[in-house]
C-alpha cells in the first residue's frame, strides 16, 4: 500500500513539474492560474488611454490542470481599487452596466508530448468584457477577480504620471524591422570607406545625439514577432506573438479580444493631428498595420486594411478616420477579390473618402499635397533596393503590378521617395496640430530571415539614406526644431560579422573542410573591399558600396538558421531561397551557393528560414525631448516617451471616441458602451489555442 501511495504521489509531483516547466505552449499568455485578467498584472496605462477589460474563469476538463468538474464559476466578481482608496465593484466604479456573461470552450496542448500524442486539453470558460474605459488619475490600481469560493487573481496596474505639456509638434519614427547594432555596424562597413581604420564618412544614424536601447520581450515569451513588438511600441502594452492592439483572450472571435488604444488613435482623438504610415512591406504587414490594428491574428490582412480606413466597427472605439498618408506594397488587399476584405475594391473605398490614389512613383510625386494619399506600388512586399538599383534584370518577369495586370511593377519609389512625399503631405495637412509618421525599412528583416545578408544590409543603407533626406527636408520646411526623429527596431536577429571570406579561393577548393580555410579572422580579416571599384560601378551614389561583388567579402551569419550552404557571395539572380522542402522537413537548397560549404542548422527541421533573437535593439533620437530616450528600457516605454513629447496624457474625462460614445472613469459619469450588433468582421471557428507562429 505504501508503495502504491508513493507511486501516486510521484505521478502527481511529475504532473505538477510538467505543468510548471512546460512553456512551448501556454493555456493563455498573461494568465498564470485559472482566473484571467486582461490587461494582466504589471500593465501600464497613459492617463486617458482607452482600453477594454476581459476577465475569464477557466475550468479545465482534462490534463494536468483538470479541476471543478470542467464547470467554470459563473458568479465571479471583479473589483478595482486605487492605492489608498476603497475597493469598488468594477462596473459600478466606471458607472457602466454589468456586461453579459459569455461562455465558450477552447483546446490547447500542454507540451510537445501532448502534441505528439494528439491529446489536447479542453477548457470551459465563463467570461465578461468591459468595453471602452479609461483611467485618468496617475497611481497604482489593483484589480481583483474572485471566483471558486474565495480564490483570487489580482492584477496590479500603473497609470503613469505623464506630463501634459507638449514638447514636440511632430514625430517621425523610423523602424528598421529586425535591425540590430551588429547589422548597423556591418552596413557601415559596406557603405562607407575607411582609411587606416578611420571612417571617412558615417551613417546618418551615427550623427544622432542620443542613443538608447530597448528590450523587446513580449508578454509571454522572450522572443517576439513584429506584430506584438510593434503593438508594444505603439500602445505601451505587451501582447502575444501574432497579436496587435489587443491582449489575447481565449474566445472564438479573433476580433473581440480586449483592445488598447494606439498612439495614432490617441493623437487623432485628442489633438486631431495628421498621421501616416510608409513601408517597403505590404501595407497589411505587422509594422504598418499595428498602428490601427486590433486582433490576435496578424494574417487577417483584408480586415486589417478595413480597420486602417474605417476604424474598429464592431465596438464603440476611437474614430481615427483613416491615415492621411498610406504608402507601400500589398495590392492584393486593395484589388477586388479573395485578398481584400469582403472582396471589395479598396482602391475605390479609399477614393470614396477623398484619397488620391498612386500606383507608381510618377503618380506619387504629382499627387496633391493637400489631399489624403494612398500609394500602393506592387503586389506583396516591394522589391528590395539591391534589385531595384543594381541587379535590375531581377525585376523583369515579376507579376507584381499593383493594378492587377500580369506584368512587372517597374516605376517603384524607394523608402526615401515615399517618406519625403509623406512629410510634404503631413506637414501640409497637420499644420499647427502636427503630425505623426512611421516609416519602415521592412526588408531588413525579411532578407535576414532568408539569410540574404547583402540584400538586408542594402535595405538598411536605404533606410539610412531616407533618414538623411528626411532631416534635410525638415530643414527646408522650417520644422526641424519642432520635430522629434526616432530610429529604432521592433526586434533583432542574431547576426554578426566574424571575418572575411576569400570567395575565389573558397570556390576553387574541392572539399568542404578545405573551403573553410577561405575564412579570414582577426588580422586575416583584412579591410573592406566594397569601395574598391575593380572596374565595376553602379552609379548608386555615396553611402552605398561601389562594388557588391568583391573577392574578399564579409563573412557573417546568424545564430539561428536551418541547414544552409554558404559561399558569402551576393546572390545576383535574385533574393535568396536557402532551403527546399522534402516531405515535412527543410534541407539545403541544391541550387543555392553551389560553390560553398554546408553549415549545420540550429533550428528544428521544419523551419525553412532564420528566426528572431533576444537581443536588445538601439534607439536613436534627435529633436525635442531627445534626452529621455537615452538609457536601457522596455519596448513599451517608447510609447510613453512619445506620448510625453506630444503631450497626449489626459487627466479628466472628455474627447469621446465617437459621436455618441463616451470614455469612462471611476467616480465620473458616462454612457454605457455596447457593441453595435453587426461586427462586419470575420470570426474564427471553434477557439483552439494550438496556434502557429507567423514570423516576420
N, C-alpha and C positions, 0 to 999 in steps of 0.2 A: 504493500500500500504506500509506503514511504517513497519507494522508487517511482510509483505512478504519480504521486504528488509532485515530486521533484521534476519529473518529465514535463508535467503540465505547466509548472512554474517556469521552466526553461522555455517552453513554447511561447508563453505569454511575454516573457522577457525578450525573446527574439523578435516577436511581433512588434513590441514597443521600440526596440532598437531600429527595426526596419522602418517603422513609421517616422522616427525622428531623423534617421540618417539619409533616407531616400530623398533625393532632390531633383532627379531627372524630370519628374513630373510632380506637380503640386495640385492639391484639391482646388485651391483658389488662392492666387497670389494676394498677399496682404491679409490673409485670413488664417491665422495660426491655429485656431480652435474651431468649435462648431458654431460659434456666433461671429458674424462678419459685419464690420462697419466700414463703409466705403464713402468718402475718403478714409483711409486707415490711420492707425496710430502714427504719429510723427509728421502728419501733414501740416503744411504751412499755407497761409492764405494772404493775399493782398487785401487790405481793408476795402470792402465794397465789391470784391470779386464774386461773381455769381457761380454757384455750384449746385449740384444735386447730392442728396444723401441717399444711399441704398443700404438697408440692413437686411441680412439674411440669417435664418436659423437652419442649420443643416442637420439631417438625420440620416447618416449612412446606413444603408440596408445590409451591406456585406463588407468584407475586407477587414483589415486590422482595426478600423475605426468604428465598426458596426455598433450602433447604440440606439436606445429609446425605441426599439422595435421598428425602426425606419419611419417613425411618425414625428415630424418636426413640431415644436411648440408653436402654436398659432396665436398664443396670448402673450407674446413677448412685449416688453416695454422699452421705450427709448427715452433717455433724459439727457439734458445738457446743462452744464454749469460753468460759469466763468469764475476763475480763481477769486476767492473772497466773496462770491455771490451765493445764491440759493439755487439748488437744483430744481429744474422745471421739466415737465413733460415736453418733449421735443416739438410737437406740433403746436402746443399752446405757447411755447416760448416764441415761436415765429409767427403766431397768430394765423395759422393756416389750418385747414380742415385735415383731419386724420386721413391719410391715404388708404385706399383699399388694399386688402390683403391679396397677395399674389402667391400662386403655388406652381411648382414645376419640378421636374426631375432631370438630373444630368448624370453622366458617367465619366469616369476618369481611370487611368491606370496608375497604381501606386508606385510601380517601379518597372524596370526593364524585364524582370522575371514575370510580372503580371502581363506585360505586353506580349512577351514571347508565348505565354500560355493562353493569350486571348481571353483573359478573365478580368474585365473591368469592374471597378467598384461603382455601385449605384448609390446616388444620394438624392433623397427627397428634400425639398426646400419650401420654407414659408418665408415671405419677404414683403417689404414695403419700400416705396421710393418717395422721398420728399423733394419736390422739384423746384428749381429756380429760386434759391435762397441765397442770403449773403450775411456775412458778419462784418460789422463796421468798426467796432472798437478794438484796438490792439490789446493783446494779452493772451493768456493761456486759457484754454477751454478743455473740458473733459466731457466726452460723450460716452454714455454707458448703455449697453444693451443687456437687459436682464431677461433670462429665459431658463427653462428647465428647472423651475423651483429654486431660484436663487443663484444659478450660475451667471456670472457676469463677464462680459467682454468690454474693455474700455479702449477708447482712442483719445490720445492727447493731441490736441490741435494748437497751433500758434497762429494768431493773426499778427503779422509783423508790424512793428511800429515804423511805418514808412513815411518819410517827409512828403508833404503835398506840393511843395514848391517845385515848379517846373524849371529844369536847368537846360534841357536840350529841346529845340524846336523840332528837329528831325533826327531819325535814327536810320542808318543803313547797316544791315547785318549781313556780312559775307560769311557763308558757311561752305567750307571745303569738306565735302562729305567724306568721312573716313580719314581725314588729313591729320597727320601726326608731326611732331617736331622732327623725327627722323626723315620723313618724306620732304619736309621743307628744306632740311639740310641737303638732301640728295638733289632736289630741284635747283637749289642754289649752285651746286657743283656743276650741273649740266648747263644751266642758263647763264652763268656769269664766270668770267675769266679771272684767274688768279695768277700772280707773278711772285715766285718765291714764297708761296703760302699766304699771300695777301690779296684779297679780292679787289679788283679794280672797279667793281660795281656790286650792288647788293639788291636783294628783293625789296619791293616797296614795303612789304610787311616788316622787314628789318628796321625800317625807319620809324615805326610806331613807337611812341614814347613810353607806353605802359604794356607790360607783358604779365599775364597771369596764367593759371592752369585750372581746368575744371575736371572733376571726377565724373565719369559717365555711367556709373551703375544705374540699372533700372530698379524698379520696386522689389522684384522678387528674383532677380538674377544679377550676377555681377558682369555678365557680358550682355550688351544691349544691341538693339537694332535701330534703324534710322527712324522708325515710326515713334516709338515711345521716347527715344532720346530727343527728337525734335519737339515732341509734346512737352517734355520737361523744360526745354529752353523757352518755349512759347507760353507755358501755363504756370510754371512753378510747382508742378505736381509730377511726381514719378508715376509711371504706369508699367504695364507688362508688354513684353515683346509682341509686336504687330498692332498694338493699340495706340490711339491718339485722341487727345481731348477728353478722355474718359478714364475712370477706374474700372477695371474689368470685373463684371459680375458673372454669375453663372446662368443667367436667363437664356431662353432660346433666341431672343432677338438681339442681333449684333448692334442695333441702333438704339437700344433703350438703356444702355449702361449709364451710370451716373456721370454727368458731364462736369467739366470745369471750363471756365471762360478763358480764352486765349488773349494774348497781348493785343492782337489787331481787333478782336471783338471789344475789348475794354477801351482801346484807343478810339474806335469808331463810336462807341456808345457814349463815352464821357466827354470826348473832345470834338468828335466829328471830323478828324483829320483824314487825309487820303492814305491809302496803303496799297502795296503791290508785292508781287512775287515774280522772280525771274529764276529760271533754272535751265540747265542743259539736259535735265531729265525730262520725262513726260510729266505733264503738269499734275497728274493724279498720283505721282510718286510721293513717298512719305514726307520728304522735307518741305516741298512747297505746299502740299495739301493739308499738312498738320496745322497750318495757320488757322484753318477753319473747320477741319475735320473732327467729327465726334463719333468714333466707332472703335470696336475692338478688332475689326477686320480690315487691315490696310488695303487688301486687294479688292475691296468693293469700289473699284475705280469710278464707274459711272455715277453711282450715288454720291460719291465724294465731290465730283465736279459739280453736281447739282447743289450740294451743300455750300460749295465755294460761291456759287452765283446767288442762291436763294436763301442761304442760311438753313438752320435747323427748322424743319417744318412739322415734325411730329410732336413737339412740345413748345410751350412758350419759352422763347430764348432770345438772345441778342440778335437784333436785326442789323447785321454788319453790311448788308445790301450789296455784297459783291466787291471784288477788288477794283481799284482804279487802273491797275496795270497787271496783266497776267501773260507772261511770255515764256515759251518753252516748247517742248515737243508733246507727243501724245495725241495725235489726230484721231486715234481710234475712239477716244471718249467724246469726240465732238462730231464726227461723221455719223449720220443716222445708221443704226444697225446694232448688232449684238454687243458692241463695245460701249455704247452710250447708254445713259440711264433711260429706261423705258423705250429704247430705240429712237429717241428724239434726235433732231439735228441741233446740236448745241452751238454751232456757229450762229444759227438763227435765233436760238434762245438768248445768246449774248447780244446779238444785233437788236433784238426787240427791246432790250434795256439800254440801248443807246451806245453800245460799244462800236468802235471802229474794229474791223477785222483785217488782220495782215497774215498772209500765208508765205511771205518771203521777205528778205531783208530790204528790197527796194520799196515794197509797200510800207514796211515798218518805218523807214526813215522819212517817209512823206506823210505819215499819219498825223492827224490834227492833235496838237499837244493839249488842247482844251477838252478833249473828249476822253472818256474811259476807253481803254485799249486792250484788245485780246490779240495776241500773236502766237500762232501755232505753226511751227516751221518744218515739222516732219512727223511721220508716224514714230511711235516709240521714243526712245532717247535720241537726242541729236547726235549725229556723227561727231567723233572726237576731233580735237584740234589737229592732231598729227595727220589724220586722213584728210581733213579739210584744207590743210596748208602745205603738206609735204607729199604724202602718198595719195594724191588726188584721184588716181585711177580707181582707188577702192570705193569711191562714191558711185561709180558707174555700175549700172545693173541692179542697184537697190530699188525696191518697190516701196519707197517711203514718202512719196509726195503727199503733203498734208491735204490736198484737195480730193484725195481718194483715187487719183489716176494711177495706173500701173506703170509708174515711172519714178525716176530718181528726183529727190529734192536736191536742188543744186544751189540756189541763191539763199544760203542759210546764214543768219547772223551768228556771231560768236557771243560769248558771255559779255565781252566789252561792249559790243554794239547794243545788245539788249539792255544792259544796265544803264548806259548813258541815255538811251531813249526813255527808259523808265524814270530816271531822275528828272529829265525835262518835263515829262507829263506830271509827275507827282508834285514837283515844285510849283507848277502852274496851277494844279487843282487844289493842292493843300493850302496854298497861300499862308495866311497868318496862323492857321490851325496846325500846319506842319504835316509831315508825312512819315511813314514807316515803310522801309523797303527791305525785303530779304532777297539776296542774290546768291544762288548756289552753284558751285562747281561740282556737279553731281558725279561725273565720271572719274574723278579721283578715286572714289570708292568702287565704282563699277569695274574699272580696269584693274584695280588692286585685287578684286575678287577673282578675276580670271588670270592673275599673275602676270599681267601685261604691264610691266613696270614702266617702260618707256612712255606708253600712252597715258598712264596715270600721272606721271611726272609732267608730261606735256600739258595735261589738264590743270595741274597746279600752277604751272607757269602762266597759263592763260588767265587763271583767276587773279594772279598777282598783277598781270598787265591790266586787267579790268579794275583792280583796286587803284592802281596808279592813275589811270584815266579818269576814274570817278572823282578822286580827290582834286584833280585838275579841273574837272567840270564844276565841282562845288565852288572852287575859287573863282571861276569865270562867272558863275551865277551870283557871287557875293554872299553865299550862305555857308561857307566853310566853317566859320567860327560858331555857328549855331547848330551844327550837325555832328552828332556822335557817330563815328565809324568804328564798327567792330568787325574783327575777323576771328573766326573760331571753327570748330568742327562739332559734329554730333557724336562721334565715336572714333576709334582708331583701328588700324590693322597692325599686326606685329612685324612691320617691315623695317629693314635696315640694310645699309651697305657695309660690307666687311672687307672689300678689297677691289681689285680689278681683274678682268679676265682677258687674256690674250686670245681673242676669238679665232685668229688664224691658226695658232699653234693647237688650240683645242680641236678645231675641225680636222686637222691633219693626223691626229693621234687615232690609233685603231682600237685600243681597248679603253673601257670606261675609267679604270683607275688611272691610266696614263693621261686621260683628258683632264683629270682634276689637277694635274701639275700646272695647268694653264692659269690657275687662280693665284694671283699675287697678293700677299698680305704684308702688313707692316711696310718696310722700306720697299718691298717689291710691288706695292700697290701703285707707285708712281704718281703721276699728275693727271688731271683731267685732260682728255684728248678731244672733248666735244667742241672746242673752239679752234681746232686745227683743221683748216678747210680741206686739205688734201684734194684740191680741185673740185670740191663739192660746195655748192652754196644754194640755199633755199629761198633767200630773199624774205625771210620772215621777221627781220628786224632785230633790234637789240633785245636782250633778255631771254633769248631762245638759243639753243645750240646752233652753231654754224654747221656742224656735222653730226647727224644722228647715227652714223654708221662707222664710228672709229674702230680701229683694230683693237685698241685697249678700251674695253667698255667697263662700266661699273659692274661689279659682282655683288648682287644683293638678293634678298628674298624675304619671305615671311615665315613666321614660326609655325603657322597652322595652314596646312595645304594637303591636297591629295597627292598620290604618286604623280610625278611630273618629270619630264625630260627638259634639261636646261642647257642652252648654249650661249646665253647672255647677249644675243644679237637682237636688233629691232625686228619686229615682225612686219616686214614690208608689204605683205599681201593682204593685210587687214588685221582687225582685232583678234587677239589670241583665243584659241579654244584648246585648253591644255589636256582635256580628258575626253574619253569616249565611254559610253555606257554599254556594258555587255551583261545581259541578264539584269540583275538588280544592283550591280556594282560598277564603279568607275575605275578605268585603267588609263595608263599613259596613252595619249593620242599618238598613233604611229606616224602621223604626218606633221607633228609639231616638233620643232627644234631637233631635226633629224641628226644633226652632227654633234648633239650634246650628250650628256650622261644623265642617267636616271637618279632622281633624288627620292628616296622613300618617303611616303606620306606620313603625316602625323595625325590624320583625322580618320573617322570611320569610313569604310569603303563605299558607303552610299552618299558621300559628299563629293560633289563634282568640282567645287572651287574652294578658294580660301575663305576664311571667316573672320569676323571681328575679334578684337583683342581687348584686354583690360586697361590698356594704357590711358593715363591722363592725356588730355589734349590742350594745346595752347589757346590763349585768348589774348588778342592784340586789341588795344583801344587807343583812339585818338579823337579828341574833341571834348565837348562839355562833359563834366564829371568822369573823365577818363581814369582818375586816380582810384576810384572804387573798384576797378577791375583788376587791380594787382593782387597777388597772393594766390593761394590754392583754396578752392571751394567746390561745392557741388554744382551739377549742371542746372538744378532748379534755381540756384542763386542768380544765374544770368537773367532770368525773367524779372526777379525782384530788383536787380540793379538797373535794368532798362526801365522798368516801371517807375523807379525812383527818379531817373533822369527826365522822364516825360511827365512826372507829377500825376500819376494815374490813381493814387490812393484816394478813397472817398470814405470819410468818417461819419456820414449821415445818409439816410435813405434818399433816393432820387434817381434820376436818369433811368427810367424803366427800360427793359429790354425791347419792348414793342408797344405801340399804342394799345392800351387796354391791359397790358401786363404790369407786374409790379415786383420789384425786389423787396425782400423782407428781412427783418432783423428782430431778435428777441427784444421785446418791450416796445416795438413800434407797430403801427397799423399797416395792414397790407390787404391785397386781394388774393384770394386763393387762385393758384395757377393750376390748370388742368390740361391734359392732352386734348387736342382738337378732334380725336377720334379717327382721323384719316391720316395714317403715317405717311403714305406715299413713298415709303422706302422698303426695300426688300428685307425680309426676315429670314433667318436661318431655320432649317428644320429642327428636329429634336436637339436640345442642348447636349453637347458632349464635349467635355474638356479633354479631348485627346487631340491636341492641336499640333499642327505642323508649323514650322517656322519659315517665314518669308525673309530671306536675307537680303539686305541692301543697306 
